[in-house]
Amino acid sequence: MTKTIVKINYDRIDEIAKRIKGKLNIPLDDFTNPKYYPSKNDEPESVLRYFFFMVAIDHRLSRPNRDYEGIVDGEFFHGADLLYRLGAKKYYEDPKWFTPENMANLTLESVRNWLAVSKPKPVEPPDLEVRLMLLRDAGRKLLKLYDGMVMKIIEESKNYLKALHGGLIDRLKVFRAYEDPVEKKPYLFYKFINRRGLFNPVDKENIEIPVDNHLTRIALRLGIVEVEGVLEKKILEKREVEWWEDVVLRVTVRKAYKLLAEKIGVDIVLLDDFLWMFGRTCCLRDKPSCRKCSEKCSKTPWCVNGRCILYDICSAGRGLKPLYYEHTYLNTWYY
């Protein structure tokens, strides 16, 4: 029986670190753009509730042959941009929308009316029933366990991410939306509220990168994480992986990026900013800009002499590894 092997390539991490060190010169997003988020001076609990509930449903918005994209107020948005644009629009139009009382009693129709767009064609997020369940669960448990206050979760964490008394990440796991063993949504929530100045952890050694599809795909293409056997075959054939295969892969990716951040000497959350933008502009899922930058990629610091800054040391770019699409694990609300 062919085994599954998932491992970190430490030599490749050293190579990548040397190439991109000092080149992560991207503007630091403080998540205050009112097009997507609460304004800079909004009341803290309102800001915390917005991010708490929005991150709860921030997972796989597009499916094969069905992208989540559309027009809002005359402007086109895609994927997470559309989700947060609709979130911010609702936040400003209805101050009571993001209260735990409202979330606990949402209906499928109310969520559909909120997150669906009609132009250029009708579209809504997949698994809308799941997103409804996650929001209602989060609202009800927030009321029962923390008197409806997200700030109380932070206060009881005592500014720890993980601790015996229950740090922020530990406490979030009681909510179905945040139960992922690889903790993508918990660390995304942390990233938002940290940048907003609402949570500064004592135990910075416990900060991890929120591993999403972009980050996993990039790790495999760069070769800092290598897969062999059954799992690689499934990825190449675009077959659904099992839950434990997904967990093993993403845990390994998370560890590899932590090592990469240490080698570069940057905050791992800044590395996350770079990787997320790199995955959306250059190392695209379908048509990555390897030896010839696309118009979008050419506007970034990672397009050098018309090609990706990493193409000659990237395993996929050099042809040493396949140009991995990304592993298929659709039926999840973890990421």
BAZAMAR-49533 format. One record per residue (C-alpha): residue number from 1; residue in three letters; x, y, z. Coordinates in pm, whole numbers. Example, Ala and Ser with C-alpha at 12.3 -4.5 7.8 and 13.67 -1.06 7.14 Angstrom:
% residues 2
<n = 1, res = ALA, u = 1230, v = -450, w = 780>
<n = 2, res = SER, u = 1367, v = -106, w = 714>
***
This chain:
% residues 335
<n = 1, res = MET, u = 0, v = 0, w = 0>
<n = 2, res = THR, u = 140, v = 340, w = -98>
<n = 3, res = LYS, u = 201, v = 566, w = 197>
<n = 4, res = THR, u = 127, v = 934, w = 234>
<n = 5, res = ILE, u = 429, v = 1147, w = 318>
<n = 6, res = VAL, u = 408, v = 1515, w = 407>
<n = 7, res = LYS, u = 734, v = 1685, w = 501>
<n = 8, res = ILE, u = 910, v = 2019, w = 529>
<n = 9, res = ASN, u = 1201, v = 2095, w = 296>
<n = 10, res = TYR, u = 1435, v = 2296, w = 519>
<n = 11, res = ASP, u = 1686, v = 2369, w = 243>
<n = 12, res = ARG, u = 1414, v = 2520, w = 28>
<n = 13, res = ILE, u = 1303, v = 2740, w = 318>
<n = 14, res = ASP, u = 1659, v = 2875, w = 339>
<n = 15, res = GLU, u = 1658, v = 2950, w = -34>
<n = 16, res = ILE, u = 1323, v = 3127, w = -29>
<n = 17, res = ALA, u = 1417, v = 3327, w = 282>
<n = 18, res = LYS, u = 1733, v = 3461, w = 118>
<n = 19, res = ARG, u = 1545, v = 3564, w = -193>
<n = 20, res = ILE, u = 1256, v = 3753, w = -33>
<n = 21, res = LYS, u = 1427, v = 3895, w = 276>
<n = 22, res = GLY, u = 1385, v = 4270, w = 270>
<n = 23, res = LYS, u = 1134, v = 4254, w = -17>
<n = 24, res = LEU, u = 810, v = 4227, w = 177>
<n = 25, res = ASN, u = 763, v = 4600, w = 141>
<n = 26, res = ILE, u = 386, v = 4610, w = 137>
<n = 27, res = PRO, u = 160, v = 4865, w = 307>
<n = 28, res = LEU, u = 38, v = 4744, w = 645>
<n = 29, res = ASP, u = -340, v = 4709, w = 635>
<n = 30, res = ASP, u = -498, v = 4836, w = 957>
<n = 31, res = PHE, u = -840, v = 4709, w = 847>
<n = 32, res = THR, u = -1015, v = 5044, w = 884>
<n = 33, res = ASN, u = -1126, v = 5095, w = 523>
<n = 34, res = PRO, u = -1501, v = 5165, w = 564>
<n = 35, res = LYS, u = -1568, v = 4993, w = 233>
<n = 36, res = TYR, u = -1496, v = 4662, w = 408>
<n = 37, res = TYR, u = -1466, v = 4725, w = 783>
<n = 38, res = PRO, u = -1589, v = 4943, w = 1070>
<n = 39, res = SER, u = -1439, v = 5292, w = 1076>
<n = 40, res = LYS, u = -1127, v = 5370, w = 1274>
<n = 41, res = ASN, u = -1295, v = 5538, w = 1574>
<n = 42, res = ASP, u = -1596, v = 5308, w = 1611>
<n = 43, res = GLU, u = -1686, v = 5172, w = 1953>
<n = 44, res = PRO, u = -1462, v = 4869, w = 2035>
<n = 45, res = GLU, u = -1739, v = 4618, w = 2110>
<n = 46, res = SER, u = -1910, v = 4697, w = 1780>
<n = 47, res = VAL, u = -1582, v = 4646, w = 1596>
<n = 48, res = LEU, u = -1515, v = 4319, w = 1778>
<n = 49, res = ARG, u = -1862, v = 4186, w = 1702>
<n = 50, res = TYR, u = -1826, v = 4271, w = 1335>
<n = 51, res = PHE, u = -1502, v = 4076, w = 1299>
<n = 52, res = PHE, u = -1622, v = 3793, w = 1525>
<n = 53, res = PHE, u = -1928, v = 3722, w = 1312>
<n = 54, res = MET, u = -1774, v = 3800, w = 973>
<n = 55, res = VAL, u = -1473, v = 3570, w = 1025>
<n = 56, res = ALA, u = -1717, v = 3300, w = 1138>
<n = 57, res = ILE, u = -1846, v = 3278, w = 779>
<n = 58, res = ASP, u = -1522, v = 3364, w = 598>
<n = 59, res = HIS, u = -1456, v = 3032, w = 425>
<n = 60, res = ARG, u = -1467, v = 2888, w = 70>
<n = 61, res = LEU, u = -1684, v = 3137, w = -112>
<n = 62, res = SER, u = -1636, v = 3005, w = -465>
<n = 63, res = ARG, u = -1686, v = 2656, w = -596>
<n = 64, res = PRO, u = -1581, v = 2498, w = -928>
<n = 65, res = ASN, u = -1755, v = 2682, w = -1212>
<n = 66, res = ARG, u = -1936, v = 2904, w = -964>
<n = 67, res = ASP, u = -1750, v = 3213, w = -847>
<n = 68, res = TYR, u = -1888, v = 3432, w = -571>
<n = 69, res = GLU, u = -1868, v = 3773, w = -733>
<n = 70, res = GLY, u = -2093, v = 4059, w = -830>
<n = 71, res = ILE, u = -2170, v = 4428, w = -829>
<n = 72, res = VAL, u = -2246, v = 4633, w = -519>
<n = 73, res = ASP, u = -2329, v = 5001, w = -558>
<n = 74, res = GLY, u = -2189, v = 5004, w = -910>
<n = 75, res = GLU, u = -1856, v = 4839, w = -819>
<n = 76, res = PHE, u = -1744, v = 4483, w = -892>
<n = 77, res = PHE, u = -1618, v = 4260, w = -607>
<n = 78, res = HIS, u = -1496, v = 3901, w = -594>
<n = 79, res = GLY, u = -1466, v = 3641, w = -317>
<n = 80, res = ALA, u = -1373, v = 3773, w = 27>
<n = 81, res = ASP, u = -1385, v = 4131, w = -103>
<n = 82, res = LEU, u = -1753, v = 4084, w = -186>
<n = 83, res = LEU, u = -1825, v = 3919, w = 150>
<n = 84, res = TYR, u = -1670, v = 4201, w = 351>
<n = 85, res = ARG, u = -1817, v = 4470, w = 126>
<n = 86, res = LEU, u = -2163, v = 4331, w = 201>
<n = 87, res = GLY, u = -2069, v = 4298, w = 567>
<n = 88, res = ALA, u = -1961, v = 4661, w = 594>
<n = 89, res = LYS, u = -2266, v = 4780, w = 401>
<n = 90, res = LYS, u = -2495, v = 4600, w = 647>
<n = 91, res = TYR, u = -2289, v = 4725, w = 944>
<n = 92, res = TYR, u = -2347, v = 5087, w = 848>
<n = 93, res = GLU, u = -2709, v = 5047, w = 738>
<n = 94, res = ASP, u = -2830, v = 4844, w = 1036>
<n = 95, res = PRO, u = -2642, v = 4902, w = 1367>
<n = 96, res = LYS, u = -2828, v = 4614, w = 1533>
<n = 97, res = TRP, u = -2742, v = 4355, w = 1269>
<n = 98, res = PHE, u = -2420, v = 4234, w = 1432>
<n = 99, res = THR, u = -2563, v = 4207, w = 1783>
<n = 100, res = PRO, u = -2558, v = 3853, w = 1925>
<n = 101, res = GLU, u = -2935, v = 3873, w = 1977>
<n = 102, res = ASN, u = -2990, v = 3925, w = 1605>
<n = 103, res = MET, u = -2734, v = 3663, w = 1503>
<n = 104, res = ALA, u = -2890, v = 3405, w = 1734>
<n = 105, res = ASN, u = -3224, v = 3443, w = 1558>
<n = 106, res = LEU, u = -3130, v = 3481, w = 1193>
<n = 107, res = THR, u = -3331, v = 3300, w = 927>
<n = 108, res = LEU, u = -3206, v = 3149, w = 606>
<n = 109, res = GLU, u = -3397, v = 3410, w = 409>
<n = 110, res = SER, u = -3242, v = 3699, w = 603>
<n = 111, res = VAL, u = -2891, v = 3564, w = 540>
<n = 112, res = ARG, u = -2968, v = 3510, w = 173>
<n = 113, res = ASN, u = -3099, v = 3865, w = 137>
<n = 114, res = TRP, u = -2783, v = 3993, w = 302>
<n = 115, res = LEU, u = -2516, v = 3795, w = 113>
<n = 116, res = ALA, u = -2672, v = 3743, w = -231>
<n = 117, res = VAL, u = -2613, v = 3975, w = -525>
<n = 118, res = SER, u = -2815, v = 3993, w = -846>
<n = 119, res = LYS, u = -2576, v = 4153, w = -1095>
<n = 120, res = PRO, u = -2431, v = 4066, w = -1336>
<n = 121, res = LYS, u = -2612, v = 3742, w = -1247>
<n = 122, res = PRO, u = -2776, v = 3608, w = -930>
<n = 123, res = VAL, u = -2521, v = 3450, w = -694>
<n = 124, res = GLU, u = -2495, v = 3366, w = -326>
<n = 125, res = PRO, u = -2231, v = 3195, w = -111>
<n = 126, res = PRO, u = -2234, v = 2814, w = -120>
<n = 127, res = ASP, u = -2356, v = 2620, w = 187>
<n = 128, res = LEU, u = -2575, v = 2908, w = 302>
<n = 129, res = GLU, u = -2741, v = 2676, w = 556>
<n = 130, res = VAL, u = -2401, v = 2608, w = 712>
<n = 131, res = ARG, u = -2322, v = 2977, w = 739>
<n = 132, res = LEU, u = -2659, v = 3033, w = 905>
<n = 133, res = MET, u = -2580, v = 2757, w = 1156>
<n = 134, res = LEU, u = -2240, v = 2910, w = 1234>
<n = 135, res = LEU, u = -2382, v = 3258, w = 1291>
<n = 136, res = ARG, u = -2668, v = 3136, w = 1510>
<n = 137, res = ASP, u = -2434, v = 2914, w = 1712>
<n = 138, res = ALA, u = -2192, v = 3204, w = 1762>
<n = 139, res = GLY, u = -2470, v = 3442, w = 1868>
<n = 140, res = ARG, u = -2632, v = 3199, w = 2112>
<n = 141, res = LYS, u = -2309, v = 3090, w = 2277>
<n = 142, res = LEU, u = -2181, v = 3447, w = 2301>
<n = 143, res = LEU, u = -2497, v = 3537, w = 2491>
<n = 144, res = LYS, u = -2484, v = 3232, w = 2716>
<n = 145, res = LEU, u = -2112, v = 3219, w = 2793>
<n = 146, res = TYR, u = -1996, v = 3579, w = 2769>
<n = 147, res = ASP, u = -2306, v = 3791, w = 2833>
<n = 148, res = GLY, u = -2313, v = 3879, w = 2464>
<n = 149, res = MET, u = -1978, v = 4061, w = 2481>
<n = 150, res = VAL, u = -1683, v = 3970, w = 2260>
<n = 151, res = MET, u = -1473, v = 4199, w = 2477>
<n = 152, res = LYS, u = -1538, v = 3962, w = 2765>
<n = 153, res = ILE, u = -1368, v = 3679, w = 2572>
<n = 154, res = ILE, u = -1060, v = 3898, w = 2545>
<n = 155, res = GLU, u = -1073, v = 4005, w = 2909>
<n = 156, res = GLU, u = -1100, v = 3646, w = 3031>
<n = 157, res = SER, u = -810, v = 3542, w = 2809>
<n = 158, res = LYS, u = -590, v = 3785, w = 3006>
<n = 159, res = ASN, u = -416, v = 3880, w = 2681>
<n = 160, res = TYR, u = -295, v = 3526, w = 2612>
<n = 161, res = LEU, u = -349, v = 3339, w = 2290>
<n = 162, res = LYS, u = -308, v = 3001, w = 2454>
<n = 163, res = ALA, u = -294, v = 2930, w = 2826>
<n = 164, res = LEU, u = -411, v = 2688, w = 3092>
<n = 165, res = HIS, u = -679, v = 2934, w = 3201>
<n = 166, res = GLY, u = -797, v = 2963, w = 2840>
<n = 167, res = GLY, u = -637, v = 3207, w = 2600>
<n = 168, res = LEU, u = -816, v = 3376, w = 2314>
<n = 169, res = ILE, u = -759, v = 3090, w = 2067>
<n = 170, res = ASP, u = -862, v = 2834, w = 2328>
<n = 171, res = ARG, u = -1183, v = 3016, w = 2413>
<n = 172, res = LEU, u = -1287, v = 3066, w = 2053>
<n = 173, res = LYS, u = -1299, v = 2691, w = 1997>
<n = 174, res = VAL, u = -1628, v = 2655, w = 2183>
<n = 175, res = PHE, u = -1791, v = 2820, w = 1882>
<n = 176, res = ARG, u = -1852, v = 2587, w = 1588>
<n = 177, res = ALA, u = -1710, v = 2840, w = 1343>
<n = 178, res = TYR, u = -1378, v = 2843, w = 1526>
<n = 179, res = GLU, u = -1329, v = 2474, w = 1607>
<n = 180, res = ASP, u = -1080, v = 2402, w = 1323>
<n = 181, res = PRO, u = -780, v = 2208, w = 1463>
<n = 182, res = VAL, u = -544, v = 2411, w = 1241>
<n = 183, res = GLU, u = -706, v = 2732, w = 1371>
<n = 184, res = LYS, u = -733, v = 2932, w = 1049>
<n = 185, res = LYS, u = -1036, v = 3137, w = 1156>
<n = 186, res = PRO, u = -915, v = 3192, w = 1515>
<n = 187, res = TYR, u = -586, v = 3335, w = 1392>
<n = 188, res = LEU, u = -757, v = 3541, w = 1123>
<n = 189, res = PHE, u = -981, v = 3691, w = 1391>
<n = 190, res = TYR, u = -668, v = 3760, w = 1599>
<n = 191, res = LYS, u = -502, v = 3929, w = 1302>
<n = 192, res = PHE, u = -795, v = 4165, w = 1251>
<n = 193, res = ILE, u = -835, v = 4271, w = 1612>
<n = 194, res = ASN, u = -460, v = 4296, w = 1672>
<n = 195, res = ARG, u = -425, v = 4541, w = 1381>
<n = 196, res = ARG, u = -720, v = 4735, w = 1519>
<n = 197, res = GLY, u = -536, v = 4768, w = 1852>
<n = 198, res = LEU, u = -790, v = 4562, w = 2045>
<n = 199, res = PHE, u = -572, v = 4266, w = 2144>
<n = 200, res = ASN, u = -196, v = 4252, w = 2205>
<n = 201, res = PRO, u = -88, v = 3905, w = 2316>
<n = 202, res = VAL, u = 158, v = 3844, w = 2596>
<n = 203, res = ASP, u = 262, v = 3509, w = 2447>
<n = 204, res = LYS, u = 378, v = 3622, w = 2103>
<n = 205, res = GLU, u = 551, v = 3288, w = 2054>
<n = 206, res = ASN, u = 205, v = 3137, w = 2007>
<n = 207, res = ILE, u = 116, v = 3355, w = 1707>
<n = 208, res = GLU, u = 51, v = 3135, w = 1404>
<n = 209, res = ILE, u = -32, v = 3203, w = 1041>
<n = 210, res = PRO, u = -395, v = 3145, w = 932>
<n = 211, res = VAL, u = -349, v = 2878, w = 664>
<n = 212, res = ASP, u = -594, v = 2918, w = 378>
<n = 213, res = ASN, u = -606, v = 2786, w = 20>
<n = 214, res = HIS, u = -362, v = 3044, w = -116>
<n = 215, res = LEU, u = -99, v = 2966, w = 146>
<n = 216, res = THR, u = -125, v = 2590, w = 103>
<n = 217, res = ARG, u = -99, v = 2613, w = -276>
<n = 218, res = ILE, u = 203, v = 2843, w = -257>
<n = 219, res = ALA, u = 383, v = 2620, w = -6>
<n = 220, res = LEU, u = 345, v = 2318, w = -235>
<n = 221, res = ARG, u = 454, v = 2507, w = -546>
<n = 222, res = LEU, u = 758, v = 2660, w = -377>
<n = 223, res = GLY, u = 852, v = 2320, w = -242>
<n = 224, res = ILE, u = 887, v = 2424, w = 122>
<n = 225, res = VAL, u = 632, v = 2148, w = 189>
<n = 226, res = GLU, u = 650, v = 1825, w = -9>
<n = 227, res = VAL, u = 387, v = 1556, w = -49>
<n = 228, res = GLU, u = 431, v = 1203, w = -177>
<n = 229, res = GLY, u = 217, v = 894, w = -222>
<n = 230, res = VAL, u = -161, v = 881, w = -193>
<n = 231, res = LEU, u = -210, v = 1246, w = -95>
<n = 232, res = GLU, u = -4, v = 1380, w = -385>
<n = 233, res = LYS, u = -200, v = 1161, w = -625>
<n = 234, res = LYS, u = -528, v = 1298, w = -490>
<n = 235, res = ILE, u = -406, v = 1657, w = -522>
<n = 236, res = LEU, u = -291, v = 1608, w = -882>
<n = 237, res = GLU, u = -614, v = 1433, w = -978>
<n = 238, res = LYS, u = -819, v = 1698, w = -795>
<n = 239, res = ARG, u = -990, v = 1435, w = -584>
<n = 240, res = GLU, u = -1141, v = 1516, w = -248>
<n = 241, res = VAL, u = -900, v = 1452, w = 39>
<n = 242, res = GLU, u = -1004, v = 1315, w = 377>
<n = 243, res = TRP, u = -1029, v = 1544, w = 678>
<n = 244, res = TRP, u = -716, v = 1402, w = 844>
<n = 245, res = GLU, u = -515, v = 1447, w = 523>
<n = 246, res = ASP, u = -622, v = 1810, w = 512>
<n = 247, res = VAL, u = -522, v = 1862, w = 875>
<n = 248, res = VAL, u = -180, v = 1696, w = 834>
<n = 249, res = LEU, u = -107, v = 1901, w = 524>
<n = 250, res = ARG, u = -211, v = 2236, w = 670>
<n = 251, res = VAL, u = -35, v = 2178, w = 1004>
<n = 252, res = THR, u = 285, v = 2109, w = 812>
<n = 253, res = VAL, u = 234, v = 2421, w = 598>
<n = 254, res = ARG, u = 178, v = 2628, w = 912>
<n = 255, res = LYS, u = 503, v = 2503, w = 1066>
<n = 256, res = ALA, u = 696, v = 2565, w = 743>
<n = 257, res = TYR, u = 581, v = 2926, w = 727>
<n = 258, res = LYS, u = 671, v = 2984, w = 1089>
<n = 259, res = LEU, u = 1024, v = 2865, w = 1013>
<n = 260, res = LEU, u = 1033, v = 3086, w = 702>
<n = 261, res = ALA, u = 925, v = 3392, w = 901>
<n = 262, res = GLU, u = 1202, v = 3324, w = 1156>
<n = 263, res = LYS, u = 1461, v = 3291, w = 878>
<n = 264, res = ILE, u = 1350, v = 3619, w = 720>
<n = 265, res = GLY, u = 1326, v = 3790, w = 1057>
<n = 266, res = VAL, u = 971, v = 3922, w = 1016>
<n = 267, res = ASP, u = 647, v = 3900, w = 1208>
<n = 268, res = ILE, u = 464, v = 3593, w = 1080>
<n = 269, res = VAL, u = 147, v = 3799, w = 1035>
<n = 270, res = LEU, u = 334, v = 4030, w = 797>
<n = 271, res = LEU, u = 444, v = 3721, w = 605>
<n = 272, res = ASP, u = 77, v = 3627, w = 586>
<n = 273, res = ASP, u = -2, v = 3965, w = 428>
<n = 274, res = PHE, u = 263, v = 3902, w = 162>
<n = 275, res = LEU, u = 157, v = 3545, w = 87>
<n = 276, res = TRP, u = -212, v = 3632, w = 64>
<n = 277, res = MET, u = -146, v = 3919, w = -177>
<n = 278, res = PHE, u = 108, v = 3711, w = -372>
<n = 279, res = GLY, u = -146, v = 3431, w = -408>
<n = 280, res = ARG, u = -416, v = 3670, w = -533>
<n = 281, res = THR, u = -201, v = 3869, w = -776>
<n = 282, res = CYS, u = 87, v = 3652, w = -899>
<n = 283, res = CYS, u = 78, v = 3287, w = -793>
<n = 284, res = LEU, u = -281, v = 3242, w = -907>
<n = 285, res = ARG, u = -459, v = 2910, w = -883>
<n = 286, res = ASP, u = -518, v = 2870, w = -1258>
<n = 287, res = LYS, u = -268, v = 3096, w = -1435>
<n = 288, res = PRO, u = 29, v = 3182, w = -1214>
<n = 289, res = SER, u = 273, v = 3447, w = -1336>
<n = 290, res = CYS, u = 595, v = 3247, w = -1338>
<n = 291, res = ARG, u = 810, v = 3353, w = -1632>
<n = 292, res = LYS, u = 582, v = 3626, w = -1759>
<n = 293, res = CYS, u = 401, v = 3855, w = -1517>
<n = 294, res = SER, u = 37, v = 3933, w = -1576>
<n = 295, res = GLU, u = -77, v = 4294, w = -1580>
<n = 296, res = LYS, u = -189, v = 4258, w = -1218>
<n = 297, res = CYS, u = 132, v = 4092, w = -1103>
<n = 298, res = SER, u = 352, v = 4342, w = -1289>
<n = 299, res = LYS, u = 236, v = 4616, w = -1052>
<n = 300, res = THR, u = 382, v = 4439, w = -749>
<n = 301, res = PRO, u = 741, v = 4432, w = -611>
<n = 302, res = TRP, u = 746, v = 4057, w = -681>
<n = 303, res = CYS, u = 757, v = 4103, w = -1057>
<n = 304, res = VAL, u = 1124, v = 4154, w = -1146>
<n = 305, res = ASN, u = 1231, v = 4191, w = -1509>
<n = 306, res = GLY, u = 889, v = 4072, w = -1617>
<n = 307, res = ARG, u = 886, v = 3748, w = -1422>
<n = 308, res = CYS, u = 818, v = 3621, w = -1070>
<n = 309, res = ILE, u = 1094, v = 3694, w = -824>
<n = 310, res = LEU, u = 1087, v = 3329, w = -716>
<n = 311, res = TYR, u = 1047, v = 3149, w = -1047>
<n = 312, res = ASP, u = 1404, v = 3017, w = -1069>
<n = 313, res = ILE, u = 1408, v = 2875, w = -715>
<n = 314, res = CYS, u = 1043, v = 2766, w = -705>
<n = 315, res = SER, u = 1000, v = 2390, w = -741>
<n = 316, res = ALA, u = 705, v = 2431, w = -976>
<n = 317, res = GLY, u = 866, v = 2717, w = -1167>
<n = 318, res = ARG, u = 1177, v = 2510, w = -1231>
<n = 319, res = GLY, u = 972, v = 2206, w = -1329>
<n = 320, res = LEU, u = 1096, v = 1998, w = -1037>
<n = 321, res = LYS, u = 744, v = 1960, w = -901>
<n = 322, res = PRO, u = 400, v = 1978, w = -1064>
<n = 323, res = LEU, u = 221, v = 2311, w = -1081>
<n = 324, res = TYR, u = -12, v = 2215, w = -798>
<n = 325, res = TYR, u = -364, v = 2351, w = -832>
<n = 326, res = GLU, u = -461, v = 2314, w = -467>
<n = 327, res = HIS, u = -586, v = 2024, w = -264>
<n = 328, res = THR, u = -959, v = 1962, w = -288>
<n = 329, res = TYR, u = -1152, v = 1970, w = 37>
<n = 330, res = LEU, u = -1476, v = 2148, w = -39>
<n = 331, res = ASN, u = -1710, v = 2034, w = 235>
<n = 332, res = THR, u = -1563, v = 2233, w = 520>
<n = 333, res = TRP, u = -1623, v = 2560, w = 698>
<n = 334, res = TYR, u = -1270, v = 2568, w = 839>
<n = 335, res = TYR, u = -1114, v = 2781, w = 564>
***
